Amino acid sequence: MIKSLFSLAAVPMLMGLACLAADGATRPNIIIVFTDDLDFDEIGVYDPIKYPTYTGAQKLGYTYGKNQGNASQKMWGVYPQPPSTPNIDSLARDGMLFTHFHVAATVCTPSRYALLTGQYASRSRTLQKECPTNGYADVQFNTELLPSQWNLAKGLKAAGYATGMVGKWHLGEQVEEQGVIRPPITDYKGKSTGPDKMTDPGVAERVAKVYRQGVDYIKANHGFDYVSSVYQENGNNLGLPKELSIAENNMEWFTAGALRFLEQSHDKPFFLYFAPNVPHGTFGDTFIKNDPRATPEGYVDWHLGSQPPRDGIIPRIKALGLVNQGAVFPYTAATPMWLDDGVGAILKKLEEYGIADNTIVIFSSDQQSRGKWTCNEGSHVPFLVRWPAKVKPGVVCDRWVSSVDVVPTLISLAGGTVPKDAEVDGERFCGELDPAEQSDPERPVLVEMGYGRAVVWKDWRYIAVRYPEARKESIMRRFDNQPDLSARGKLGGKGATFPNICDADQLYNLQTDPYEQNNLAANPEYAAKLEEMRTLMKQSLAPLPHPFAEFKPGR
């Protein structure tokens, strides 16, 4: 269902859209802004109570167990009022806000894999090497994108688009396939290069060389003509010298890389995958004291001035009255503002080039921080789409959409073709964006994480946690006498956030219990709903390669 965002008056689906007056053959430019660990309360257009957040939990008076308390809330930020993100918010004001968009996995690598391939992460060949298809799939960081695999960039490039990638990759470095060899990672992790910082030519040359190898690898193997400002992995895993490793993320560097791509490609159809690793690992205003010249390519200054300077953010926060009094991080609004400044610079450049109207700008996140590494609410993320030539301003779309649906939708709108052997799992939601196009039937959302699977549909979430018998004993690592859901030590405080997280079967009414605190699976009153959701789980898992307990018995 589609309705107005600002009047909230329901309108028929096609009335929420505007036809393109230009030649129908004009193909849209495409920008995907894919952030990292962004929560609903870190932008201004989602209700932090209706869409579960740490802010909402605090305002509603939720108290968690001794292992969490308010620690995570203080770490990730609690906003007494919405942060100032006018540029990101404008995407909803001038376009469409989706209420039921879910990523197909809730940690970086499998989530990005699903977005760029249109496949569920359990189809990844690197995962299948680790978890053969005669057993269960443990979905985590083991879902790299191989050079031989088709993806969105390759599909759009074949359709005549210029393609660019900026930001966090996290889909594998050089893997040993078809003669492509992983390069050495810079081996200075945790070490200081001395008081002169990166002035040693040998150190600087090695850092730059390893960075260039990563850039060249992505360009040569994954369909991108242009690659810049890349984090191959999370900053703390890049093996950078101590002086550079402070740059867990660098928004100015990302923005400058994106602007360079637009400068080179604005006169032709283009696709930009813009994936800043913000706000991941960036709490409050901690980034402001870091040297903005510090990047994974070394100390550079070509990117400075690409967006408002970071040292001006705190004065702006004070002027807006957004100081979070009494919090561990009083300037929690700093990181959202930093991200928003980068998005704003890109939107401004589209206007300068006169191409904003026919550019699809998508804004989303790889998962929430709250619920990350689980099959719970971390899959539910912001999703905004602006396309002035087609989408009427201020529209709300209630269609259920998965991140695997993005690939077939964009390929269709661009006039491209999905190869028959691409094994794309997604469905098209083109009709929500363009009245001249058709959408595929709406369907439940499937989420894969660790040895858990979830289906989300019509305000219900069903989660099944099933361990393979051969590994069950070793997986039962204890946390308050509960098993570890992800089997990688990642449960931690999540067990306090979601008290039923380790139950084998979980059923939540998201209308009455959006924070997923009350497991109804064992309640006889909901036996019919439980069986309905279990049937949807079986249907969702049927096309995928691995068995999963009683839902898809092994061969």
Helices and strands as residue ranges (DSSP letters): E 2-4, G 13-16, E 29-35, G 40-42, H 54-60, H 71-76, H 86-93, E 96-102, H 108-117, G 121-123, H 125-130, H 152-158, E 162-168, G 197-199, H 201-221, E 226-231, G 235-237, H 242-245, H 251-265, E 270-275, G 286-289, E 294-295, E 298-299, G 310-312, H 313-320, H 334-352, E 359-365, G 377-379, E 383-386, E 395-402, G 403-405, H 406-413, G 420-422, H 430-433, E 445-449, E 452-457, E 460-465, G 469-471, H 472-475, H 494-497, E 505-509, G 524-526, H 527-541, G 549-551
